[in-house]
Amino acid sequence: MGIREANVVRTTKETDISLDLTIDGDAAVDNNIQSGNGFMDHMLALFARHGLFNLSLACNGDTHVDFHHSAEDIGICLGQAFREALGDMRGIRRYGSAHVPMDESLARVCLDISGRPNLIYSVPLTDRRINDFECDLAEDFFKSFCDHCSATVHIDLLRGRNSHHSLEAVFKAFGRALSEACEINARAADSLPSTKGVI
């Protein structure tokens, strides 16, 4: 198996993004993430660390408007990067799931790299904003990821009081579930995990 990595560059009138991804990363790597929003940097760093992905991101967005375009476009680029890095999907486990507690919060993420984009997002938060991050943008980020990775992702906050803790649990669970789905299954390393013969 070769190195599963991708570079995605996306430039629009709203954002200018460069993203480098290595799926089979190194937990010792200090990922360089500059999204344009401190809280989003923190969430993506947690995602990468707990998924054992190497992730480098630079986003220059129209944050004088708000962070909405940046959050969506980062999700687009991350989804495209995973889709590209996974290649023909041969040998991957395809499915992944994780439950992650963060103090009083508990998140569950179940996903399928299926070729069918779909997001089910049930994350009731007590706050609309965390610092200068609009909490609704987390759902927009995940929707963009699903659409461009062609994955089905179910994200549920099972309990939580502190919105920071809750989103932290969500992003950690997302990283762990996606890492599991991307793993190579040694028992089926040369086959596609689909009865259709295509993902």
Disulfide bonds with the S-S distance in Angstrom:
none
